[in-house]
Amino acid sequence: MKKEWFNIASIYIGTVIGAGFASGREIIEFFGIYGVNGIWGMIIVGIILSLVGSLLLIKIYNNKINGFDELICNIFGERFGSLLDNIITFSLYTGFSVMVAGSGALFNQELNLSFNLGVIFMVILSFIVFLFSLEGLSFINTILVPLLIIGIIFTSLYLNIREGYNFSNVNGVNLTLKGNFITSALLYVGSNSLIIVVVFSSLLPIINSKKTAILGGSIGGVILFILGMSILTSMLIYYNEVFLLDIPMLKICDYINVGYRKFYAVILWIAMFTTALANGFGFINKLSNSKYKILIIGLYCLLSIPVAKLGFAKLVGILYPIFGLIGFFVLVFILLVL
């Protein structure tokens, strides 16, 4: 049982902690802008992610749900379920493309290498992992997620201890387009809900008991809270210097040293990679019975390249809010009905 809950928690963390999270951009937008009230928002998110993760996994285990198609047909019916399935399939394709674009941008900006090289590197590695389905996703996450955790927590502890938790943004603002820190926290959960539901609905083979479901979901949620709080406190210390930057955590790493910035760039790429795998796995899991599986996987990876060339920031700004609303609706409906 120990291995299964650890695998589930690792997949949960790897699914959520994408480029926006590890870069600090999402954390500023949803939490840092409210000053210390953003900490309360992060606490709300931690509680919700722990509860929702456990409840969703328990429902999948109890109802023996094996795949997202089966999940939405049982809940939404054939007609509406088919429409929702098409929307989500498109979101999994664009979500993968966003992470591919992020890889290209990181190679270009931080490593002074070609944007196309970063794109191709992500696509090739993803293709290899996809060939091994759930086993590949689980294996990669159990290796890379601990590195993510160590890198993010070390960065936060080093800077916060050195600066004595002296926040430059204390009061923040009361209202934004997302409302206050409470509604912003709920929207943040919504922005991650769709991919969580898709990936979790495919984890039945490694959920061997309710206890495994509870441990995997709750521990994954708690660690995501710790990581989010680690980045948030760093953001609040250097808020005035970084709140307008696309990748604020890289600027913050400059306050340690330039070499460490390069190290964190690798951490950020890993975060992109694990989220790219989560999106791709959700799509590819629908092809389990197809004799053309390898061909479709290859096309899925290659067709992400034209979309990736639109640019990381533009894709995040357009697509994330749309699919966030859809994901929140789907998650709430599943928890109420299933």
C-alpha positions, 0 to 999 in steps of 0.5 A: 500500500505504501508504494501506491499512495506515494505514487498517487500523491506524486502524480497529484503534485506533478499534475498541479505544479505546472509552469505557472505554479513553480514560476510564481506567476500564478501564486502572485496573481491568485494570492500574493496580490492580497498581501498577507491575506493571500496566506489565508487564501493559500490555506483555503486552497490547501484544505480544499485540495486535500479534501477534494483529492481524497473524496474524488479518489474514494468515489473513483474507487467505490464506483470502479471508474476506469477512465474519464469517458466512463466517468462523464457518461455515468454522470452527464449522460451520453449526449452532454457527456459526449460534448464535454468529452470533446471540450476536455480532449481539446483542453488536454491537447492545448494544455500539453501545447502550453507546457511545450511552449514553456519549455521552448521559452525556458531554453531560449531565455535561461539557457540561451538555446533555441526555442525550437530545441526546447520544444523538440526536447519536451516533445521527444521525452514526452513521447517516450514516457507516453509509450509506457502509459500509467506505469511511465507517468507513475515512474517519472513522477515518483522520481522528479516530484521529490526533486521539485519539492526539495528545490522549492522548499530549499529556495524558500527556507534559505531566502525567508530565514535570511530576510527574516520573513520581512514582507514587502507586500503586507496589506496588498489590495482588497479587491481584484477582478477575481474578487477577494482572497477567498473567491480567488482561492476558489478560482485557483482550485477551479483552474486545476480541477479539469486536469485533476479529474481527468488524471484521477479518473485513470488511476483505478489500477493503483487505488487498491483501497479506500485508505490508499485513496485517502492517503494519496489525496490528502498527502498530495494536497498537503504537500501542494499547500506547503509548496504553494506557501513556500513560493508565496512567502518568497513572493511577499518578501520581494513582491515590489521587485518581481510582481510584474515579471513573467517568471518571478521565481527566477528573479528571486533566485538571483538574490541567492546567486546566478548559478542557483538561478540556472538550477531553479530553471531546471526545477521549473522545466521539471514542473512543466514536464510533469504537467505536460505528462499529466495532460498527455496521459489524460488524452492517451488513456482514451486510446487504450484499445486503439491499434493505432495508439503509437501513431496517434501518440506521435501525432498528438506530440507533433501537433502540439508544436504549431500551437506552442509557437503562439507563445507561452504567456499568450496561451496561458492568458487565453486558455487557463481562465476558460478551462478553469471555469469548465473544470470547476463545474465538472468537479463540483458536479462529480462530487455531488452526483457520483 
